[in-house]
Amino acid sequence: VKASATTALHLLATERRRSGLPVLDLSVGQPILDSSGLGFEAILSESQNYLYSAVPGLATLRESLQSKFQCTSLPLITAGAKASIYLALRSLLEPGDEVLYMTPYWSGYPGMVEACYGKSVQLSSSDQHEPEPDKWQEQISKKAKVLLLNSANNPTGKVYSRDQIKRVVEFCERNGLTLISDEVYLDLSYEKEAWSALEFLDDYSDIVVANSVSKSLALPGLRTGWAISNSNLIEEMSGLQSQLYTCAPTLCQRMVESLLENGWGDRQQEVRNKLRLRRDLVMEKFKSAGFKELELPESALYFYLSAATQDSSLWGTKLLEKTGVVTVPSRSFGEEGKVRISFGLEESELALAIDKLIEFTLSEKV
Ligand SMILES: Cc1ncc(COP(=O)(O)O)c(C=O)c1O
């Protein structure tokens, strides 16, 4: 399996840090927020939390999530949404089966599909980066098996409408595809209502919804997520999980459970408010610098901008060498000429990094 295209930049950034040079990391896909007030201390002192849980997760946590999402079968607790997607792909695919997803795509998908012996097929998206299922029929073959949908979207920050998601579900139904809906950014929608594919669970059983506490609760290090699907697929995914890492960390599952009991909504609100503030701070800086054709991200934690050159990796390397600012070139998302900037950093560091990026961009234009 090929390593991600961001590896070279990451290596360069690590070398800079080791030699004492400043590094401002706008590549990180994680909201950085204080977690000390979440009341996890008691959980650390309970010795049963240092034992394995049941393979599919703590029964009480599974039940709480089932009632939160009102789904018919118990969710599988996994080590993050990434694990949910991998377990689903590995359970669903025969070697050579096609997995469809729109370009630009989250950089994790190609490697996961490859690791599951599948073949990636990139679907077109509209100029506004939205799904256009009416055009997809001619882009797929008989080998198509799974469609991966990511709303709200990384890297574009788009939130698809209810109708757009419904039309994607219908496309899957017409073509006998299983839909894997990656919803890690769903609760990070800043303006409009974001729709889960769970809306359609009653009509269509060939669906897996993947989510986690990584983004909307700003707890990526807990490595805890879940998958919602029909009980047969959940059982298969659970079997595979048992052979891989047994269960998600028990300690972390307990932390997630305690948040569900108390504080989940407040934490999500806090994360959303903080990130909206950071997004607006970056937007303000870009506008004042005269950047044009800017799109305000509707969700997630990224600006997806045009880079000054088609070769997005070269641009990123130059930016890093001159300023210490790390970004992600759009090559990682399946296209050229753009750059992804995370606004997950704490405000003062974020402001400094954006100032440097603006200065570099303006000097490159001269
Ligand atoms: C679209 C998308 N899906 C899944 C993940 C992985 O999430 P988790 O930390 O829950 O494994 C990420 C992380 O960056 C992501 O951007």
The ligand as a MOL file (V3000), in Angstrom:
LIG
                    3D

  0  0  0     0  0            999 V3000
M  V30 BEGIN CTAB
M  V30 COUNTS 16 16 0 0 0
M  V30 BEGIN ATOM
M  V30 1 C -13.0860 12.3810 5.8240 0
M  V30 2 C -12.4220 11.6890 6.9500 0
M  V30 3 N -12.8420 10.4530 7.2930 0
M  V30 4 C -12.2740 9.7770 8.3020 0
M  V30 5 C -11.2330 10.3220 9.0280 0
M  V30 6 C -10.6280 9.5130 10.1370 0
M  V30 7 O -11.2800 9.7660 11.3450 0
M  V30 8 P -10.9280 8.9870 12.6810 0
M  V30 9 O -9.9720 9.8320 13.4540 0
M  V30 10 O -12.2480 8.8460 13.3790 0
M  V30 11 O -10.3520 7.6640 12.3150 0
M  V30 12 C -10.7420 11.5890 8.6950 0
M  V30 13 C -9.5770 12.1560 9.4060 0
M  V30 14 O -8.9190 13.0670 8.9940 0
M  V30 15 C -11.3580 12.2850 7.6360 0
M  V30 16 O -10.9410 13.5150 7.2880 0
M  V30 END ATOM
M  V30 BEGIN BOND
M  V30 1 1 1 2
M  V30 2 1 2 3
M  V30 3 2 2 15
M  V30 4 2 3 4
M  V30 5 1 4 5
M  V30 6 1 5 6
M  V30 7 2 5 12
M  V30 8 1 6 7
M  V30 9 1 7 8
M  V30 10 2 8 9
M  V30 11 1 8 10
M  V30 12 1 8 11
M  V30 13 1 12 13
M  V30 14 1 12 15
M  V30 15 2 13 14
M  V30 16 1 15 16
M  V30 END BOND
M  V30 END CTAB
M  END
